[in-house]
Amino acid sequence: MSPSSQSVSTPSEAGSQESVNGGTVGRTLQWDTDPSVLQLLGDSDVGRKIHKLGASKITQVDILPKELVTYCKETQTPLAPHQSEEEEEDEEIPVPKAETETDLQDNEDNQEYTEAHPRELTEEEKQQITHSEDFLVFFDRTIRVMERALAEDSDIFFDYSGRDMEDRDGDTQAGCNLSFNRFFYDEHWSKHRVVTCLDWSPQFSELMVASYNANEDTPHEPDGVVLVWNMKFKKTTPEYIFHCQSSVMSVGFAQFHPNLLVGGTYSGQIVLWDNRSHRRTPVQRTPLSSAAHTHPVYCVNVVGTQNANNLISVSTDGKMCSWSLDMLSQPMESMELVYNKSKPVAVTGMAFPAGDVNNFVVGSEEGTVYAASRHGSKAGIGEMFEGHQGPVTGISCHNAVGPIDFSHLFTTSSFDWTVKLWTTKHNKPLYSFEDNADYVYDVMWSPVHPALFASVDGMGRLDLWNLHNDTEVPTASVTVEGSCALNRVRWATGGREVAVGDSEGRVWIYDVGEQLAAPHPEDWSRFARTLVEIRANQGDSEEEGAMEMAA
């Protein structure tokens, strides 16, 4: 039977039979090699044809071996091209090695990676991710990095040989003047608010914090706002934003605690913010009770050492409280600031001498200055210093450390348009600086130069006084744009920059020339001689005044 022939039988055909010699012979339809010819052959004929064998033509077919291509994760190396037929006949066909378990696992991983298709997250999954703690930490840090990068505009063509200095002012080049650096202002948080306090970070010299009072035009916004600004980068947005429900009258970085900010509010509460928290509201606050402050807190200060420190706060209610930053539920110590056991002192400012945690001086609303102690037999108000004719707005102790101790010196500013120099050894001012024509709102000694201090007034003027040069007029002076009142002044830790805050919510940064800001070794002894001359002149003035009164 031809290999291409097929046997097909149907029930009707299978039932058709012929009788041959008394027997039956089956008939089967057979397809011949020619599809057009249909033959009906007997099964016996088919059987006989199967046994007829004959020679057939032999045809040789060469089948090329299957090309073996393997893939791996690292590289894909093409195999060499096929060899000629003669070479292939001489060589044995390589038998592929059995795959190891590692290869099988890699192949499965590759197949799963190929078959996996990314899918879009559902809204619920997106919300879950964006509200997760890891995402919030990542996003909070990343936006600050991007703001810094986008705001940088460094001059890549700056010439360090000094040719570019020709375009600058001669005084600035000489290093003996005040030069404007930049100002900080946020359209949302600073607008229509007054800068109430400034402070520089003792841990990170580029960070500065400013506090603001309420914006009467936005009653639904928080009354108190605190913004942390970064001097290191050119970005114009705050590094951190904090707020509370009462105007912040005083603020400061918590010394020995780099992540904490302390604020004193108009309501009398002490509040604590932590930049490690995602909350803009305080993480701790003192209670509104008679055990704490009930009047505006105009001064907060962390004093002590790394292992033993306290937060000291004073208020116009005449009370000084000592707090532990770990627990603000109640003060550790409380003291009524009363002079002669009868006169309550409405404190507007407080300052500690360098390295002293017990003795301090305070200014008051009636214009009197007092020396006081926290502990000991003379705890409370001690000496009284009279001289101002208006409320004391600022007070600063001499904090520059050098070969001669000047920690007994302090300066004060007042609504009486003057700045006065005092020593704790005498209850009368050593000198009165009377060059201003408006309220003097704040004063501060340089942290590095023994004879240099800064003051600001209501006409927008920043004055630097170097007592070695002159005591009648300031050594350097600048008026801010718009001439709005300057409320606060703070020196940077290194004494090369000074920050001032105004009544429009702006913080101005000025660079102080090196010749003016940097002290020389002989400046300490020179300042001691200057003080002797000031005392002598003051004594002569008092004698002349006494003679005039007698006459």
QUIBEL-V378036 format. One line per field, one symbol per residue. ss: DSSP state (H for helix, E for strand, C for the rest). A space follows every 10 residues. Layout:
ss=???
This chain:
ss=CCCCCCEECC HHHHCCEEEE CCEEEEEEEE ECCCCCCEEE EEHHHHHHHH CCCCCCCCCC CCCCCCCCCC CCCCCCCCCC CCCCHHHHHH CCCCCCCCCC HHHHHHHHHH HHHHHCCCCC CCHHHHHHHH CCHHHHHHHH HHHHHHHHHH HCCCCCCCCC CCHHHHHCCH HHHHCCCEEE EEEECCCCCC CCCCEEEEEE CCCCCCEEEE EECCCCCCCC CCCEEEEEEE CCCCCCCCCE EEEECCCEEE EEECCCCCCE EEEEECCCCE EEEECCCCCC CCCEECCCCC CCCCCCEEEE EEEECCCCEE EEEEECCCEE EEEECCECCC CCEEEECEEC CCEECCEEEE EECCCCCCEE EEEECCCCEE EEECCCCCCE EEEEECCCCC CEEEEEECCC CCCCCCCCEE EEEECCCCEE EEECCCCCCC EEECCCCCCE EEEEECCCCC CEEEEEECCC EEEEEECCCC CCCCCEEEEC CCCCCEEEEE ECCCCCEEEE EECCCCEEEE EECHHHHCCC CCHHHHHHHH HHHHHHHHHH HHHHHHHHHH C
